Amino acid sequence: MSAMDYEPTSEDIDRLLEANPEAFGERLAPNPDLRVHIEVPMDRGTLRALQERADREGRPFEDVVGDAVRAGAAAA
């Protein structure tokens, strides 16, 4: 499998769907029950810092990691 020269973003896909919805099939309504699982490699120090933050804030570790991943995605 070779790397793509250009990898479309979700905004690119949205524009393509709006321009020609019939070409890509039916667009589904938003589904808040849908979960997407991703794998993000993190070093031991990052995991420790996130665990300490979760402990300090009294929040589940998964929520703190989710916040970190969303912040990273927004910054990219």
Secondary structure, 3 states (H helix, E strand, C coil): CCCCCCCCCHHHHHHHHHHCHHHHCCCCCCCCCCCCCCCCCCCHHHHHHHHHHHHHHCCCHHHHHHHHHHHHHHHC
